[in-house]
Amino acid sequence: MAKKATISTRKESTHKEPEKANIHMKKIEAIIQPFKLEDVKAALKKAGVDGLTITEVRGHGREKGHTEIYRGQEYEVQEIPRLKLELVVPSTRVEEVVAAIVDGARTGKIGDGKIFVSDVTEAIRIRNGDRGEAAI
């Protein structure tokens, strides 16, 4: 008895998710107080970090805003201005870079900010097509 051949109509995806072991870069996002920017930049420069993206953001954490007086009128500020720093570094440098940010941003008071670290599976330099760590 001959076997009947079956044809699969399901297309196999050519895109494969990188394995955890292949992730060699990390994205660090830090929310800091604006007046600490120069201190953080100096600490990062000392650590040998050059690339950095800075965005002005507004928000609040536990401090939940504050009251200000402007031209004799008192008003409540709900969202506090902060800066968001974003940088991508090799996985081997994460602890060193995080320590530099903490060192530069810390005042010891509420509202110093937060740091988030996440995996980056790919980086591509648009100018010449460099990929991975070569692109950062």
N, C-alpha and C positions, 0 to 999 in steps of 0.2 A: 504494500500500500504506500503510495507516494505522499509525502508531506506537502500540505498546501502552504505556499509562501504568503506571508502577510506583509502588507506595505503600510508603514507608519506615515501618517500625514502630519504628525506633530513635528514642528521644527525645533531643533535643539538650539538653545541660546549660545551664541558665540562669546557673549560677555560673561566672564566668570568673576565672582567676587574674590578679592584678594584674601588669602588666609591671614589669620591674626599674626603669624610669624613673619609675614612679609611687610608689615606696617613698620616703617622706619622713621616716620615723621609724626610730629604732634603739633596741633594748633593750640596756642595758648591765648585765651581771651581774658583780659584783666579789666575790671571796672575800678577806676581810681578817682580820687579827688583831683580836680583840675590844678590846684596849686602844687601838687606833688609831681607833676609831669616832668619838670626838669631834673628832679632827683631820680626819678625812675629811668629817664633817658641816660643820665650819667652812669647809673648802676648797670644798665644794659650795655652801654658802650664799654665799660670796664670789663664786663663779662665777654666781650667780643661779639655782641649782637648788633648788626647794622640795620637789617630790614624791619620795619615797623609800620603799621597802619594805625592812625589815630582818628577816632570819630567822636564828635560831641554828642552825648546822649543825655537823657533826663530820666529820672526814676527815683524810687525810694525803697529802702529796706526797713529795718526795724525803727529807724529814726522818724519815719512817717511825715516828713516835711517839717517846716518851722515857720515862725512868724517873723516878718520883716516890716520895717517902717520905711516908706518911700514918700518924700515930700509931705511929711507930717501925717500920712495915712498909714494905718496898720493893716496889713493883709497877710493871709496865710499862703505859703508856698507849699504845694503838695508834692510836686516833682522837683527834685534837687538836681542841678547840673552836675554831670560826671563826664569822665572821658573813658572811652572804651579803646583799649589797646589790643591789637591782634598781630600775632606773629607765628610763623611756622618754623620749627627747629627740628634738628635730628633728635630722635628718641633718646639718644645717649646724653643730650644736653638739657633735658627738661628740668631736672631738679636744680641744676645750676641757674638756669634762667628764671625759674619760679622764685628761687631764693633771692635773686637780684631784684625782681619786681617787689617782693615783700619788703626787702631792705629799703628800697627807695620810697615805697608808698606808705609804710606803716607810721601812724602817729600814736597808736595805742588807744585811740578813742573810737566810739561808735561811728560807723560811716566810712571806715577806711576802704572798704570795697571787697571785691571777690575776685578769685581767679578760677577759670575753668580750663581743663585740659581735655582735648579730644583727639581721636585718631585722624590722620590724613592719609588717605590711600594713594593719592597721586597729586603731584604738582607739576605744572607745565609752564615753562617760560615762553611767552608768546613770541618774543623777538626771534629766537633761534630754535625753538622746539626742545630745549633741554627738558629732561624729565627727572622726577624723583628728587633726591637730595641735591643734584646738580642744579636744579631750578631754584632752590632756595638759597 
